Amino acid sequence: MSSGKHEDFSINTIIGPNTSVKGDIETGGFTRVDGSILGNVIARGRVVIGEFARMKSNVSGTSITIGGVVYGNVIASERLVILSTALVLGDIITRRIQADEGCLVHGKVSVCTDEASWNKALSEHRDAQGIKSALPVFSKNHG
């Protein structure tokens, strides 16, 4: 690569097509998901979510490609690619985005072109998550 930046494409974690995971996952590198996950995915590298993956998860990573269903928020610190087969039900924060024709996204999309807007979007997201986590306590009393 002429840019001098070497990208590691070795896969550290694979959730296969017939695999179901319940619980949070933290990985140190490239992660591929083709199964189902109920729990958050925090990767310090790339994340590829296959066409048949089904996730009820908040997903964060450096570069994320989504081909399946993600019910949760997505934070990609470098870039996000949403393939035509994808369905994202949640908010998105990224620096660059590519959304193929036919994909479906339902949520707030924030594309941050500079560090200040990135930090502001992350801060607002964290604040909103804190408020949402307190809401079930109140709804039980008034439901």
C-alpha positions in Angstrom: 0.0 0.0 0.0 1.5 3.3 -1.0 0.0 5.3 1.9 2.4 3.6 4.3 -0.5 2.5 6.4 -0.6 -1.3 6.8 -4.1 -2.8 7.4 -4.3 -6.1 9.2 -6.9 -8.4 7.5 -6.3 -11.4 9.7 -9.6 -12.4 11.3 -9.5 -12.6 15.1 -13.1 -13.5 15.8 -15.7 -15.4 13.8 -19.3 -15.9 14.8 -20.4 -18.5 12.3 -23.7 -19.0 10.5 -25.2 -21.5 12.9 -23.9 -19.8 16.1 -25.9 -17.8 18.6 -24.3 -15.7 21.2 -26.0 -14.1 24.2 -23.8 -11.6 26.0 -21.4 -8.8 25.2 -18.3 -9.4 23.0 -15.1 -7.4 23.1 -12.5 -8.1 20.4 -9.0 -6.8 19.7 -9.1 -7.0 16.0 -11.0 -8.0 12.9 -14.4 -9.5 13.7 -16.8 -11.3 11.3 -20.4 -12.1 12.3 -22.6 -14.5 10.3 -24.7 -15.8 13.2 -26.9 -14.1 15.7 -25.9 -12.0 18.7 -27.9 -10.6 21.6 -25.4 -8.3 23.3 -23.1 -5.5 22.4 -20.1 -5.9 20.1 -17.0 -3.7 20.8 -14.1 -4.2 18.4 -10.8 -2.4 18.3 -10.6 -3.2 14.6 -12.8 -3.9 11.6 -16.2 -5.5 11.8 -18.0 -7.3 9.0 -21.6 -8.3 9.6 -22.7 -10.8 7.0 -25.9 -10.9 5.0 -27.6 -13.5 7.2 -26.4 -12.1 10.5 -29.1 -11.0 13.0 -27.9 -8.8 15.8 -29.7 -7.1 18.7 -26.6 -5.2 19.6 -24.8 -1.9 19.8 -21.8 -2.3 17.5 -18.6 -0.3 17.6 -15.4 -0.6 15.6 -13.0 1.2 13.3 -14.4 0.2 9.9 -17.8 -1.6 9.9 -19.5 -3.3 6.9 -23.2 -4.3 7.5 -24.9 -6.8 5.2 -27.5 -8.2 7.7 -29.8 -6.9 10.4 -28.6 -4.7 13.3 -31.1 -3.6 15.9 -29.0 -1.2 17.8 -26.7 1.7 17.5 -23.5 1.7 15.3 -20.4 3.7 15.9 -17.6 3.4 13.3 -14.6 5.6 14.1 -13.3 5.5 10.5 -16.0 4.4 8.1 -19.3 2.5 7.7 -20.5 0.6 4.6 -24.2 -0.4 4.5 -24.8 -3.0 1.9 -28.1 -3.3 -0.1 -29.1 -6.4 2.0 -28.7 -4.5 5.3 -31.3 -3.3 7.8 -30.2 -1.0 10.6 -32.6 0.0 13.3 -30.7 2.4 15.4 -28.5 5.5 15.4 -25.3 5.8 13.4 -22.2 7.8 14.2 -19.3 7.7 11.7 -16.7 9.8 9.9 -17.5 8.4 6.5 -20.5 6.5 5.1 -21.4 4.5 2.0 -25.0 3.3 1.8 -25.9 1.0 -1.1 -29.2 1.4 -2.9 -31.8 -0.9 -1.3 -30.5 -0.8 2.3 -32.8 0.3 5.0 -31.8 2.6 7.9 -34.2 3.8 10.6 -32.5 6.1 13.0 -30.4 9.3 13.3 -27.3 9.3 11.1 -24.4 11.5 12.1 -21.4 11.8 9.7 -18.7 13.8 11.5 -16.0 15.4 9.3 -13.9 16.8 12.0 -12.7 15.9 15.5 -15.0 18.5 17.3 -18.2 17.2 15.6 -17.1 13.6 16.3 -16.6 14.3 20.0 -19.8 16.2 20.2 -21.8 13.3 18.6 -20.2 10.7 20.9 -21.0 12.8 23.9 -24.6 13.4 22.9 -25.0 9.7 22.2 -23.6 8.7 25.6 -25.9 11.2 27.3 -29.0 9.8 25.4 -28.0 6.2 26.3 -27.8 7.3 30.0 -31.3 8.8 29.8 -32.7 5.7 28.0 -31.3 3.3 30.6 -33.2 5.3 33.3 -36.5 5.3 31.5 -37.6 1.6 32.2 -37.5 2.4 35.9 -40.1 5.1 35.4 -42.3 3.2 32.9 -42.7 0.3 35.4 -44.3 2.6 37.9 -46.6 4.2 35.3 -47.3 1.3 33.0 
